[in-house]
Amino acid sequence: GCVRVSHLDAGSHRKVLMTTGLILLILGHLNFITGALVHGTVLRFVLTARDATSLHYGVTNSASVVAALLTISCGVSALLLSRYLLPSLPLLSLPQKWALLSLSACSSLCCLCCLLGLLVAIGLTLGNQGRVLLAPCSMASVALAPVSRECPFDPTRVYSSTLSLWAISLLLEAMEIFFSIRCLLLTLELLRLGRCCCRGMIRMKPRCWEGLSSLGGDAASILPPVKPVQEPPRG
């Protein structure tokens, strides 16, 4: 059963892990930048503890930043595992495998929660037509000056800009979920393969001794006969 566990050799595993790690690094950085832009341009002026919708915006955006950091850590761990994945020394990369397994599982779950939170945030924003985003701005300040003391950002673009950034973050979260699950499956495959090989090495000697003991007295009949050594004639 050990042969059927993996369809990739060690070199192919290293290439796939390196590619997946690089993709996760890029996606994590892009998602982090997107979340920082949303918070820095809009949400830091909108967040109030009294409004449930604005509080949901802040929690979802903060969770998206945390998910981006987990994705970056998962990418770094995948790159390290691809470097130290040696078939001759399977125990050397065992801590990296378990670390990557934990990080990829946490990243997948966190990105899934952020994906659902972003969908709810986009739905709430479309439902209230951006009134929560424009809460710091009064109608007079919007009509007189786009950027003033009462309105710290451009109200004519905040609605479309926030929705566009959230749509980008939504796409990035979906891609992070896909590649994190791919990394999780690769790590499970590596751990299962290593455990199977270790069990096979441990059980090899007992099986050999059991085979010899089952032969018993019949072992001599299986062995080839020994020819007697003839002494040289004495002159």
C-alpha positions, 0 to 999 in steps of 0.5 A, spaced: 500 500 500 505 504 500 506 505 493 499 508 491 500 513 496 504 518 492 504 519 485 510 524 485 517 523 487 521 528 491 523 532 486 516 534 483 514 535 490 519 540 491 518 544 485 510 544 486 511 546 493 516 552 491 511 554 486 505 554 491 509 558 496 511 563 491 504 564 489 502 564 496 507 569 498 505 574 492 497 573 494 498 574 501 502 581 500 497 583 495 491 582 500 495 585 505 496 592 501 489 592 499 486 591 506 491 597 508 488 601 503 481 600 505 483 601 512 487 607 511 483 611 506 476 610 509 475 605 514 479 609 520 474 615 519 468 610 519 469 606 525 464 607 531 462 602 536 455 604 536 454 602 529 454 595 527 455 595 520 461 599 521 464 595 526 463 589 521 467 593 516 472 594 521 472 586 523 472 584 516 478 588 514 482 586 520 481 579 519 483 580 512 489 583 514 491 577 519 489 572 513 494 575 509 499 574 514 498 567 515 498 566 507 505 569 507 507 565 513 504 559 509 508 561 503 515 562 507 514 555 510 512 552 503 519 555 500 523 552 507 520 545 506 521 545 498 529 546 500 529 541 506 525 536 503 531 530 502 529 523 500 535 520 504 533 524 510 526 524 511 526 526 519 530 532 517 524 535 514 518 533 519 518 539 523 517 543 517 512 538 514 507 539 521 508 547 521 506 547 514 500 543 515 498 547 521 499 554 517 496 551 511 490 549 515 489 556 519 490 560 513 484 556 509 479 557 515 481 564 516 481 566 508 474 562 508 471 566 514 474 573 511 471 571 504 464 570 507 465 577 511 467 580 505 461 578 501 456 580 507 460 587 507 459 588 500 451 586 500 450 591 506 454 596 502 450 595 496 443 595 501 445 602 504 448 605 498 454 607 502 450 611 507 455 608 512 461 609 508 459 617 508 457 617 515 463 622 517 460 627 511 454 631 512 450 633 506 453 640 506 460 638 506 459 634 500 456 639 496 460 645 498 467 641 498 469 634 496 475 634 502 474 638 508 474 638 515 467 635 516 469 630 510 476 627 511 476 624 504 473 624 497 465 622 498 464 622 490 469 616 489 469 612 496 463 608 494 466 605 488 473 605 490 471 601 497 467 596 493 472 595 488 478 594 493 473 589 496 472 585 490 479 585 489 480 582 496 475 577 495 478 575 489 485 574 492 481 571 498 478 565 493 485 564 490 488 564 497 483 558 499 485 554 493 492 554 494 492 553 501 488 547 500 493 545 495 499 546 500 495 542 505 494 536 501 501 536 499 503 536 506 498 530 508 501 526 502 508 527 504 506 526 511 503 519 509 508 517 505 513 518 510 509 515 515 508 509 511 515 508 509 517 508 516 512 503 518 515 499 513 522 499 515 520 498 522 516 491 520 521 489 515 525 485 520 520 482 524 517 479 518 523 476 516 524 473 522 517 470 522 518 467 515 525 464 517 521 461 524 515 458 520 520 454 515 523 451 521 526 444 520 524 445 512 529 451 511 535 446 510 531 442 505 531 449 501 538 451 502 543 448 496 547 442 498 554 443 501 559 439 497 564 436 501 571 438 500 576 433 497 583 433 500 589 433 495 592 426 494 598 425 498 604 423 494 
